[in-house]
């Protein structure tokens, strides 16, 4: 980068400092949304809501041959990447890396997105207010990812 900067005739240090300032402004702009979604994810886990929702969805999942053990991962994944990776590692540890549950969990994590996190962070930064269509399409994409994980595993 220093050689490129020298060839272009730009001040590398000044550009670095300017980029750092812009990066910090972005962090401060998205920080409230980030705290909100991470708090929501932690509260859902701590309150037992994830287990309750999993229990409600269990009969539907049996229709699609989705193991109940995957449901907490499918619920947390749209909200928290770190939380979902923690659940994934627990599933792999508990059921073994070669089990259907572990394979399905890996496919689910690889084929779905942290939907709510992404929408909150990116739309907060771009100041987009109307997210209804994006949210509908993203949730549909996550559902397709879950179904594909079931089929492929």
Protein Blocks (a to p, Z undefined) as FASTA:
>chain_A
ZZmmmmnopafklmmmmmmmmmmmmmmmmmmmmmmmmmmmmmmmmnommmmmmmmmmmmm
mmnopafklmmmmmmmmmomklmmmmmmmmmmmnopkbmklmmmmmmmmmpccfklmmmm
mmmmnopablmlmmmmmmmmmmmmmmmmmmmZZ
